[in-house]
């Protein structure tokens, strides 16, 4: 009798647990759904429906592909494995690559954290007029942002800038495949790639995944350089992921266009710059394994130090940031239009020839990236300092050199970054344009020169705030003193814009 009562009590307890669990789950799901809808309305964002697709469905779609099974058979033969063992490896690759997008994670956690960190470390300048470029993108097209790669902070910066337009899915390298970064990036909708892993089966799975999300309209961000710039210049582009994306046009059922948006990033201070400069000079050979991963995430460990230091300055001296950072968008490029103009059916070419054609296309995009690279104060000042060549430069002469560089930039319609510090100067320029008809040309030229001098003086002051903090260059009376042992850092920053002065 006691045993029966105990069993009944246990069953009742299990039933009660199930009811409570189900009720709590439903309440939590409703709450999450409401919070997600509020977030979507607040940011007025467009979230692609496929981004919310369950991993099981994506896995099923990849495993439907005949090419995956053919590559799996070859893999099994090469490695003397059974079909089941090869299948296990495919499923491991899928689990590794495929993310799980979460709206609340991206916007509630990601956007809030990015807003706090970026604005604590930098003066983030967002050119809203430049964002109007996105209005040229046809509504029904697949959009891919092609970016230069300056820092591991690029992921955060571009996603933050575009947060009110789209939730961006990145192709993220191996450096982020450590806890908790892997979980965070996957919840943001980013997928992982092994950049130097040569296994054909892995690349076939990756290819089919990238093509699947591209056909379904997922907006992606791709760093085609394949890694951070070591010397500050734009690197030679890789075509792997681009080849996958371009070939979705072979599918007759895919009728949409693919639009590539050139996206240029620049900083007054790259957090990893000293490590990158050392690598460019051969002093730090490429690391392998765990050390390479730790090197890639060094930015994560540097940020807390920056926050503590800025907190100290905020309390005692006023906050000291690492200067400007900004992102600019170039004219979008239609893939279908480009291929039509080429008058070559690249899909009938051999693999190498096709990839060579795609490389030309990627180079066209990267040229547009270079054309809109943001010119922030430090790169402009660094280039003027290096062109002068002296270790002690009179301030008036350095300002004269910076004015000449700026005029060249204006002639090329370059994107010169100016934040709130220049609002009064912009107001003065507008006033001068309004009264231009009432002034003689000599008077206009004189006033323009005064404004230009003030503009460059302010630009130099902003640059020196960053450079003097690092003992690279500083003001001494009416001279600018350059540390001869840190000129390689100036070269790194000047290289980010030097192509704008090359014919």
N, C-alpha and C positions, 0 to 999 in steps of 0.2 A: 504493500500500500504506500509506504513512504517513497519507494523507488518510483512508483507511478506518479505521485505528487511532484517528486523532483523533476521527472521528465517533462510533465506538463508545465511546471514552472520554467524549465529551461526553454521549452518551445515558445512559451508566452514571452519570455525575455528576448529570444531571437526575433520573434514577430514584432515586438515593440521596437527592437533595434532597427529592423528593416523599415518600419513605418517612419521612425524618427529620421533615419538616414535619408530615405526618399524625400521626406518633407523638407529637411535641411538642404538637400541637393537642389530641389525645385526652387526654394526661396533664394538660394545662392545664385542659381542660373538666371532667375528673373532679375535679381539685383545687378548681376554682371551685364545682362542684356540692356537694362535701363541705363546703367553707367556708360556702356558702349555707345548707345544712341545719343546720350547727352554729349559725349565727347565728339562724335561725328558732327552733331549740330553746332557745337561750340567752334570747332575748327573749320567747319564747312568743307569737309574733305570728301574726296571721292576714293572709296575703298573698293578695289577690284574684288568681285565676288569669289573668283578662283583662289584668291589669297587665303580665304577661310576654309578651303577644301581640306578634308581629312587626309592624313598621310596614307591611310589604307587605299584610298581611291587613286592617289598619285602613284603608289607602288603598283597597283593593278594596271594603270595606263602604261607605265614603263615596261612592265613584264609582258604586255601585249605585243611589244615591238619585236618583229622577226629578227632584226639585226642584233638585238640584245641576246637572243637565244643562240644565234650563230656564233657570236663572240664568246658566249658562255661555253659552247662546245669546244671552241679552240682553246680557251683557257683551261678547261678540264684536261684536254689532251696534252697541252704543254706541261702541265703540273701533275699529270697522272692522278687526277682526282675523279670522283664520281660526279654525276650530274647534280645530285643532292648537295654535295659539298660546294660545287661551283655556284649553285643557287644560293646557298648560305652566304657566300662571299658577295653576290649581287645585292642581297638584302642588307648586308652590312654597309655596303657603299650607299644604298638608298637612305638608310637610317642616318648615316653620317652627313649626307648632302642636304636632305630635305628639312626645311624649317617648320615651325608651327607658329604662324602669325597670331599675335594677340593685340587687339586694338588698345586695351588699357595699358598693356606693357609699353607699347610704342609711344602713346601720347601722354598717359598719366605719369609713367615713370621716366621713359626715354626723353620726351620733350622737356619735362620739368627739370630733369637732371642736366640736360644739354644747355638749357637756358641759364641755369645757375652757374655751371662750370665755365662755359664759354664767356659769359659776360663778367665773370670774376677774373678770368685770365686775360681776356682780350677786349678791345673795343671792336665789337662786331658791327661792321657796316653793311647793311642790306640795301641795295639799290632797287627800290620798288619799281622805278621806271624800267629798269632792265628786265624785271620779271614779266613785263608785258610781252616779251618774246614768246612766252608760253601760249599766248592767245593765237599765235599763228599755227599752232599745232592742231590739226584736224581732230575732232572729238573722238572719232572711231578708230584712231590709229594706235599702234603699239609704240610706246615711248621708251627710249633708252638714253640715259644720260652718260656721256663719255667724258671722263675727267682726267686731268693730270693728277699725279700723286705726290704731294709734298710732305704729308705727315699722317700718322695713324689717327690724328684728330680729324682728318678729312671726312671720315664716315659720319662723325657727330655733326660737323659744321654744315655739310650739304643737306643732311636730313633735317637739321634744325631750320635751315633757310627755306626749305621746300615744304615744311610741315603743314602749312596752311593750304597747300595745293595737292599734295599726294604723299602717301606713305611709301617710301622708297625701299626696294629690296636690293641689297648689295650682294655682289660676289666677293666673299671674304676669304683671305688666305689662311694658311695653317697657323699663323701667329696667334689667332684668336681661339684656337681649339683647346683651351684650357679652362677649367672651372674658375669663376662663374661666367667668364666671357662667352663661352660657347652657348650656354643656356640663354644669356641675355640677347646675343645676336640672333639666335634662332627665333626667339619670341618677337624680335623686330622684323622677322620675315626674311632675314639674310640666309643665303645658302653658302656652304663651304666648298672650297676647291683646293686640291693639292696641286700647286703650280708646277712642280718639277717631278711629279710622279708619272712614270712612263707606261704603266700597265694599261694595255688596250681595253681590257674589260671595264676598268674604272672610267676611262674616257668615253666609252660608249654609253655607260649609264649616265654620266654627267651630260653628255651631248643630248640624250633623249629628255633629260629633266629640263635643261635650259630651253630646248625647243618646245617642250610641253607648256611651260609657263609663258613663253614668248607668244605662242599661238593663242593663249588664253588671256593675253593683254596685260600681264603683270609688268608694271613699270620698274625698270632695273637701273642700277648705277654700276658702271663698270670702269675700273682703272686699267686701261689697256696697256699701260707701261709695264705692268706686271710687278712693280715694286716701287719703293720710294726713290726719288731722284737723289743721287749721291752728291752731285756737283751743283745742283740748283737748276740745271737746264732740263728741258723736256727730254725724256728718254725715248728710245726707239720703241715703237708700239709692237705688241704681240697680237696675233690674229686668232688664237684658239677659240675663245668664246664668241668672237665676232663671226667666225666661220660657221659655228653652230647656228647663230641667229640668222645670218644671211640666207642660209639654206632652207629656212622654213618657207621661203617663197617657192620652193619646188613643189610644195603641197598644193594641189589644185583646189582643195577645199578652203585654203586660207586666202581670203580675198582682201584683207585689210592691208594698209601700208605700214611700214616700220619707219618711225621718225627718230633720228639721232640728234640729240641736243648737246652741242659742245659746251662743256662746263669747266671753267677755269678757276683755280684756287690759288690764293697767295697769302703770305703772312709776313708780319714784321719780325716775328720770332717763331721759328719752328722748334718745338720742344726737343726734338732728337738731333738738332743740327750738328752738334760737335761730333757725335758718333758717325753721322753721315759724311761729314767732311773728312774724318780720319779714314773711313772706308774708301773714299774717293782718292786718297793719297796712298792707298795700299797698306796703311798702318794697322788696319783691323781686317784680316781676312775673314771671309764669310764663315760663320759658325754653323755647326750642324746640330741636329737633334734638339735636345732640351734647351741647350744654350741659345740656339737660334730663336726658339720660341720666346725665351725670356728676354732676348734682345729686342724682339718685335714688340713686346708689351711693356717695354721700359717706360713708355709714356704713362702707363697706368700708375706706376710707382712714383713718377715725378709729379703728377697732379697734386697729391696730398701735400707735398712740400711747398708747391706753389701756393696752395690755398692757405697754409699756415703762415707763410711769409707775407702774403697779401693781407691776411687777417691782422698780422702784427702791424704792417704799415697803415692799414685802415684805422686801427685804434690810436696809433701814436703819431703818424706822419701823413696820413691820407693814402689811399690805395695806389699802388704802382702796378700797372698792367704791362703786358708784353706787346703793347702797340696795337696796330690795326690787323684785322683779318677780314677777308671779303671773298665773295664768290660772284662770278659774272657768267652770264649765259650768252653763247654765240647764236648765229642764225641756224635754225634747225635744217637738217638735211633729210630729204625723202629718199629712202632706199630704192623704191621703184623708179623714181624719177632719175636717180643717178645711174641705175643699171640701163635704163632706156637710152640715156645720153651716151653711155659707153658703146652702145651698138655691138656688144659682145655677149653672147649667151654663156655666162661664166659657168653654168651648171653642166655644160657639155665638155668642159675642159678637164684635163687630168688634175689630180689633187694638188700637185705643186703649182701648176699654172693658175688654178682657181684661187689658191691661197695668195699667190702673188698679186692677183687682181684685187682681192679683198684687202691686201696690205696697202695698195694704192688708195682704196676707199678710206681705210682707217687713217692714213697719212693726211688725206683731205680734211677729215674731221679734226685731227690734232693740229693742223695748220690753223683752223678756226679757233681752237682752244687757245693757241698761242696769241692770236690776234686780240683776244679779249682778256688776256691775263690781267688781273687787277694790279695796278701800280701803287703800292703802299709806300709810306715815307722811307722806311729803312732801305729797300732795294734802290730807290731813286738816289738817296744820299750816298749809299755805298758805291754806286756806279760813278757818281760825280767825284767822290774821293779817290777812287782807283784811277780814273782818267787824269786827275791832277798829278798823282804819283808821289807827292811829298808827304812827309810824316807830320809836318806842321803847316797848316793851310790858313791863311787869313780868312776870316769868316766872309768878308765881302766878296772875295774871289771864289769861294766855294758856292756862295749863293748865285753868283754870276754863272758858274758852270751848271748849277741845277736849273737855272732859268733856261739856258740853251737846250738842255735835255728835255725840259718840259715842253718847249715849243715844238720840238721834233715829235713828241708824243701827241700833242694836239693836232699836228698835221696828219698824223696817222690815225686819228680818231681813237686813240688808246683810252682805256678805262682808268682814269686817275681817281684813286679812292680818297674821298674827303669826308670826314665825319662832322659831328656837331661843332667841332672847333673852327670850322670854316664857314659857318652859317652867315656871320656878319660880312665876310668877304663876298659870298655869293649874292647877298642882298645888295652890296655895293656894285657888283657887276651888273645886276639887273637895273639898278638905278642909272648906271652909266649908259647902258643900251637904250634906256628910255629917253635920255636927253641927248643922244648922239647927233641928232639932226641939228641941234642948236650949238654944237661945238665945232671948232676948227679941227682939222686932222692932227695938227701939232699938239693941241691941247688934249685930244683924245689919246694920242700915243703916250703923252706924258702921264696922264692919269692911269692908263693901262699898265705902264711900267711901275708906278707906285704900288698898284694893287698886286701885280705879279711878284714884286719884291717882298711885300708883306706875306703873300701866299707861300713863297719859298722859305721865308724866315720861319714861318709857323711849321712848315713841313720839316725843316731841319731840326727845329726844337723837339718835335715829336720823335724824330729818328734818334736824336741824341739821348732822349729819355730812356730809350731801349738800349742803345749802344753803350752809354756811360755806365749803366747798371752792370754791364758785363765787362767793363774796362777795355772796350774795343776802340771807342773814340769819345772824346769829351771836349767841352769848351773850357779854354783857359784864357781869361781876359777877352781879347777880340780875335783869338785864334782857335782853330779846331785841331786838337792833338790826336794823332792816330797811333795806336799801338802796333808797331811793325810786326810783332809776333802773332797778331790776330788777323792779319790781312786775308788769310784764306777764308775766314768767316765772311768778310766783306765780299769776297769773290763769289762765295756760295749764294748770297742774297742778290748781288748784282746780276748773276747769271739767270735769275728768274725772269728778268725783263730785257736782257741784252739783245735778244732776237728781234725786239721791236726797233732796234737801231741798225739792224743788218739789212742789206738790200737783197 
